[in-house]
Amino acid sequence: MTCNFPCGILNATALLVLAGLCFGAPGELHGETGFEEKVVPLLAKYCYDCHDDLTTKGNLDLTPFLDPESVVKERKLWLRVLHQIKSQEMPPEKPFPAPDELATLVDEIDRAVNDVDWSSFRNPGHVPLARLSQLQYRNSIRDLLGIDFNAGVTLPRDPEGPSGFRNDRSSLLINGSYLEKYYAEAQRALDAIFYLKENPSPRIQTIRAEEFKVFRARIEKNGSSSVLVLATPSSTGSGVVVLPETGYYRITIHAGTKPYPLTGLNLYAGGNEVGSVIVEDPQMRDYTMTALMEKGSNLISLRTDVAALPLRNDYRVEFPVPQNYIGEALEIAEATAPKLKPLPHYSPAARKQLETANRTAFEIFEYYQLLKLLRENDAVSDDEKVRGEWLGRRTRFRQANMQLSALLKVPDEDVFARWTAETISPGFDEYMDFGNAYVEEARFKYFYKRPFSGEVVVSRIAFEGPIEPEAIEPQGLYSDLPDPGTAPPGDAEIRALIRKFSSRAFRRPIDETQLDRLFDFYATARGEGAGFYPALNDALSAALCSPEFLYRFDALDGPGDEIRLSSHQLAGRLANFLWASVPDAALLNAADEDSLTSDVGIAEQTERMRLSPKVRSFSESFMSEWLDFANLGGNIMPNIGRYPEFSRALAEDMKKETARFFEHIVREDRSLLELLESDYLLLNERMANYYGHPEPRKGSDFAIYEKHEDHFGGLLGMAGLMTATSPPTRTSPVKRGVWMLEKIFGEHLPPPPANVPELPPGTGERAGISLREELAKHREQKECAGCHDKIDNFGFVLENFDPIGKWRTSTPEVPVDSTVTLEDGKTYQNVVDFKSYLLEERRDDFLRNITEQMLSYALGRPLEFFDTPVVDEIAEQVRKKGYRPSVLLGEIAKSYPFNFQSNLPIE
Amino acid sequence: MRKSWRIDRRTFLRGIGSTLALPALDIMESEAAAASAVKGTPPTRFVTIFQPNGFHSSGWDVNGVGKNFELSRILKPLQPFKKDMIVLSNIDNPGNGHIPNTAAFLTAAPPKRLPGSNTYRAGISVDYLLAQKLGQETLIPNLNLALEPAGQGFDGGYPRSVGSTISWSSETTPVIPEVSPQVAFDNLFRRHVGPEAKMRATKQKSVLDYVRGEMDDLNRKVSAMDRQRLDQYYASIRDVEVKLEKTLNPPEKSWNPKTRPDLVRPPAGIPDDYPEHMRLMFEMLALALWTDTTRVGSLMFGISQTTLSLNFIPGMNGSHHGVSHHRNVASNLDQYNRLNLWFATEFAKFIKQLDSISEGSGSLLDHSVVLFGSCMKDGNLHVPKDIPLVLFGKGGGKLTTGQHIRCKPGTPLGSLHLTLLDKFGVEAESFGNSKGLISELS
């Protein structure tokens, strides 16, 4: 390469550098002398003791790195090494390098990682052949057919790939039971579409109250009809409804509430929650919802929903029973407690046992009196001790009588029957029922911290459908299908329909022989006497089982070291990236016109697609997998006993808050830095209430809200993220610190040493010290301090967020100390000024990280060292143009790895 | 007189689904079972029941060797079947760590990543080797079930998906088990039996032919590297073809079950209630074996490590995995043993179910070999030595039960697998980390 530098003017050091650049051949960075001669011996002297292949401290073995090229290939690692040497963190103890040795190390390593001629490593990377991910499959079927049937729900869940995303292509294979499942899935969705078209008038199926089977609930007769009465949280009424076809159904529940005016009701179909309503009216009326249901028998369950009821934080946890009540109850019991007399045939042993039984009956009766007093004086005690005492006495009563019946050699029933028969009214049934109801109510309040839910009364539940759902994709099969009543369309029309459907499914124009094969299915079925709907069903099922639909053949073989993707292949990639689906008509047209291989063409489509509501799938999957909160509400749940206000519905809204916020930024082209700090929030009614917003608006949709407290705004104030980074009963500054470093800054931490146990529950609380102080003790150990000095501060600054993301200034034991001092020596009080640190000092680290993550998501593979210049260039463009998502998405779509595939064998 | 104060003895919630029989409108009767009983000896079945997080010695270890041994606290629920069990000790797992240990449970080989790819090799698992022989007459060669879906992300350098199964159908194909009871049921009974199923199978076959044709065309256009990735796809096509063939032309069977169960289709989805989920899956296994729809099966209580929390067990206060790292604190150890006692109690119900199914000359249990245990001993340190293993059932006379066999210390796990293969008449010179048999079992 020619040297254009005016060498004569520059000083000696620059000359050395330039000499390396000018005279090194492509592939060589600079003279081997730099790294091999100077750095390697220094590494051997100061580093190899701990970082060789035997003692791989921190999982690091430096011995294989003998030339600059090897360093470039592990650039991220060496950037860390450089940082640690520069800041003199490493080596951690004597001997330390002399000043000139330190300078050499820093200079040479800096050169090796930064003065790189990337053109010698130019490589677009290789993505393996992959099937559609579960999300892409679902959306593709939705867009092809026109209605979302949650297709693919029976497929195994996609694993996360090495890139951290579920659309990582290396993990997306077809094996085992997939083929059969794809066939069944295609049938299910197509049957549903054809049925809906053929049966526009929905049928109604009703389950009446008397048909329900109950568990801890009851059916009451109300004149000629009956009602299902649901009371305590686990009381359930179940029934079966047989539906004609898979599809959307309008579900109407005729219900009322008594005695409290507000009760929640959950509807489950086959074990999955289908919907919930708040029953507000004592008058019976209709409550409706719409849901996707399956063909055939559906097991329906109705259950009261605790989570729908408002929390009452004024319930006292410890309420000792007043002494005078105890005395009064004792007096009454001594005067009137029931007793059984021994019968003539009782043996001496039986008589003795009867005395014991009488004593336990006395205790029952005494406690019954006590509870009555509490209830009459409206002093319902939710003291766990009261409940425990009642249950203990009840057990002793039972056991004493069971022992008696054993001695008498009669069934238990006979002895219990005596108590019922021989005690004067109200009798033992009443004592037991009263006591049980009392403690049940107390337990409910104590545990759930909500008013006792009262009762929901349901008279019937009706299913009307299948109906057209609200959302129908206009370009789908449903709109294209000729009406069933008309004469069957001619072959040409059918061919055109199949061609359109499968070209979109295969992401490229189908060729004639392929079309012939699909048309064959139609023709054969018609030949056997089938109507044109079933025949078409056969042809389209086959298309949906074709490997060209299920696999992404967007990087076929070709001559040369790298392959340029065609417009159609790019259309497929772009649609999978931005919509996790198949291209729409406009994108396919652009591909047909071959405009996507030009920067202008692909940028235009990207911009158009960015504005579509279909980016919702992209924002949901990208955010939940990048920031690692997809499992919130599933595997990750706070302890409900400690945090009764948490629920699955709340978890879903928390996840949506983060995803919708990002979606808003993308579609409105706001600055990506708003992820770090924003002056507005995106909330719905539930989240607004959760955050204590002064003006919550009704409804479950998300809308812009003005920020009401400084600690909100950006990702860090979001409850979903704070909850997803906490164990069930406490916060974990370590977990949050790791999350911040890895997810926000994009740093890579080595894994912790094997067999480091979890902190036991109650850590910190028992010793009466804060979690922070406890962790400080651990950091006193050198092996731990190495990593924890970096990690813990980023978690402590978030300590004001409790395990369910609520703001707190103290824990029950100690005040929260969220002041942290970072490596640069500056101190930050809490997340509010920490966010200014992020915006001022770390914005470009964040930008670089989100660029890498998004590029990785778009490509479906982890990034390699040769992607570095691509990331640099994209990040630079985005930085220059206001940190806008339109720029980021456009640059990714135009980028080298997105448009090319390497054809070289992988080492 | 209302006796509402008679306290229900149940200590935890029983889901309503189990007590509600759904109309069997869509269920076709098993043709094979409807045919007149054919003479022949009942086939021997092989079932694996797997618990991922180990058992502690204090709760698991039995007293005494040979025929005179006492059951431990955890194994006590299996007292009625003491005469049908063989407790094994001193068998070591070659893996080290949650995921390698789990993968080695039936392969006797910790998984290794193939260079330059994301594929791992552990070898074919013993249940799939057996299924190659035992599965020839049955519709399903091997029924793999689990109570937890495949894990996400990575742990200890391995992808969690590799630790989400114990069954490998080829050297490099981990088989992700089915988690949904209804899907399992449909695959066993709805899709492949009866005239409607035959019609569907014919259609599916023509789709399969079409699909294969398309794939052959595309195969020529992809790079050599990608062609390798399609190997598993082709293998799946072959597997489905075999199954369809069995539906269209049911194979000659040497034996048919004498009795037929009621087939009740479970509700869709994955039950929220873990005990109910376990009950349903045990039922699937029992039904599949009873109807001779399969002769090999497995159930995993959880994937390796597992995030499942078992708070419905009285006295439990944490996740399964969390509690297994008890750090030798007495209260944690107590919880660890308690949850394992619960597992053993539920497992005992399954054994009882198998024992209650009569097959003429004996029960289904008598004609089975059921392997129960875990891939590690004490979960606290993931101890891979002396892993907890018990065999149940006489295996059609192949096993002498009612004993505790203390093998030579350091006996490799592969020896157990080799011995099982030998018992079932499957030839193998070596398996995983062993070339020898466990002589005491022979």
Contacts between the chains, C-beta under 8 A, distances in Angstrom:
chain1	res1	chain2	res2	distance
A	126	B	225	7.7
A	128	B	225	7.0
A	128	B	226	6.3
A	128	B	229	5.9
A	129	B	222	6.0
A	129	B	226	3.9
A	129	B	229	5.2
A	129	B	230	7.2
A	154	B	180	6.9
A	154	B	183	5.3
A	156	B	149	7.2
A	156	B	150	6.3
A	156	B	176	4.7
A	157	B	149	5.1
A	157	B	150	6.1
A	159	B	150	5.8
A	159	B	151	7.5
A	159	B	152	6.1
A	159	B	159	6.2
A	159	B	160	7.0
A	159	B	161	4.0
A	160	B	152	4.5
A	160	B	153	4.9
A	160	B	154	7.8
A	160	B	159	7.7
A	160	B	160	8.0
A	161	B	118	7.3
A	161	B	159	8.0
A	162	B	118	6.6
A	162	B	154	7.8
A	162	B	159	7.7
A	164	B	153	7.6
A	166	B	152	8.0
A	170	B	117	7.5
A	170	B	118	4.1
A	171	B	118	6.4
A	171	B	159	7.4
A	171	B	161	7.2
A	173	B	229	6.4
A	173	B	232	5.8
A	173	B	233	7.7
A	174	B	232	6.7
A	174	B	233	4.9
A	174	B	236	6.3
A	175	B	173	5.7
A	175	B	232	3.9
A	175	B	233	7.1
A	175	B	235	7.0
A	175	B	236	5.6
A	176	B	169	7.1
A	176	B	173	7.3
A	176	B	175	5.4
A	176	B	176	6.8
A	176	B	236	6.3
A	176	B	239	7.8
A	177	B	178	7.4
A	177	B	187	7.4
A	177	B	236	7.9
A	178	B	236	6.4
A	179	B	208	7.7
A	179	B	211	7.8
A	179	B	233	8.0
A	179	B	236	4.8
A	179	B	237	6.5
A	179	B	239	8.0
A	179	B	240	5.1
A	180	B	187	7.5
A	180	B	191	7.6
A	180	B	204	8.0
A	180	B	240	5.7
A	180	B	243	7.7
A	183	B	204	5.7
A	183	B	207	6.3
A	184	B	191	7.5
A	213	B	16	6.5
A	213	B	19	7.1
A	213	B	20	5.6
A	215	B	14	7.8
A	215	B	16	4.9
A	234	B	13	6.2
A	236	B	16	5.4
A	238	B	16	4.5
A	238	B	17	7.4
A	238	B	20	5.7
A	240	B	20	7.0
A	240	B	22	5.9
A	240	B	23	7.1
A	242	B	23	7.2
A	242	B	25	7.1
A	269	B	267	8.0
A	269	B	268	7.5
A	270	B	182	7.4
A	270	B	267	3.7
A	270	B	268	3.7
A	270	B	269	4.9
A	271	B	17	6.9
A	271	B	267	5.5
A	271	B	268	7.1
A	271	B	269	4.3
A	271	B	270	6.9
A	271	B	271	5.0
A	271	B	272	6.2
A	272	B	268	7.3
A	272	B	269	4.4
A	294	B	268	5.8
A	296	B	25	7.3
A	296	B	26	5.8
A	297	B	22	4.6
A	297	B	23	6.2
A	297	B	25	7.0
A	297	B	26	7.6
A	297	B	265	6.9
A	298	B	267	7.6
A	298	B	268	7.6
A	299	B	17	5.8
A	299	B	20	6.5
A	299	B	22	6.6
A	299	B	267	4.0
A	301	B	16	6.3
A	394	B	5	7.9
A	394	B	7	7.0
A	398	B	7	6.6
A	416	B	3	7.2
A	416	B	6	7.1
A	420	B	1	5.4
A	420	B	3	7.6
A	421	B	1	8.0
A	428	B	5	6.9
A	429	B	1	6.5
A	429	B	2	5.6
A	429	B	3	7.4
A	429	B	4	6.8
A	429	B	5	6.2
A	431	B	5	7.8
A	432	B	4	7.1
A	432	B	5	2.8
A	433	B	2	7.8
A	433	B	4	5.7
A	433	B	5	6.3
A	436	B	4	7.8
A	436	B	5	6.6
A	514	B	214	7.3
A	517	B	210	5.9
A	517	B	213	7.0
A	517	B	214	7.8
A	518	B	210	7.9
A	521	B	206	7.3
A	521	B	207	8.0
A	521	B	210	7.5
A	524	B	206	7.9
A	538	B	203	6.9
A	541	B	207	6.6
A	542	B	206	8.0
A	542	B	207	5.0
A	542	B	210	5.2
A	542	B	211	7.7
A	545	B	207	5.4
A	545	B	210	7.7
A	545	B	211	5.4
A	546	B	210	7.5
A	546	B	211	6.3
A	546	B	214	5.2
A	547	B	211	6.4
A	547	B	214	5.5
A	547	B	215	4.9
A	547	B	218	5.9
A	547	B	233	7.3
A	548	B	214	6.3
A	548	B	218	6.7
A	551	B	218	7.7
A	553	B	218	6.2
A	553	B	221	7.4
A	553	B	222	7.1
A	555	B	223	7.9
A	555	B	226	7.9
A	556	B	221	4.7
A	556	B	222	5.8
A	556	B	223	7.6
A	557	B	221	6.0
A	557	B	222	5.7
A	557	B	223	4.4
A	557	B	224	8.0
A	557	B	226	7.9
A	630	B	152	7.8
A	631	B	152	7.5
A	635	B	307	4.5
A	751	B	156	7.4
A	751	B	157	7.8
A	754	B	97	7.4
A	754	B	156	7.4
A	755	B	381	6.4
A	755	B	382	7.7
A	757	B	325	5.2
A	757	B	327	5.4
A	757	B	380	7.9
A	758	B	322	6.1
A	758	B	325	6.2
A	760	B	327	7.1
A	760	B	329	7.0
A	760	B	332	7.5
A	761	B	317	7.0
A	761	B	318	6.7
A	903	B	223	6.7
A	905	B	225	7.3
A	906	B	116	4.8
A	906	B	225	7.1
A	907	B	116	6.5
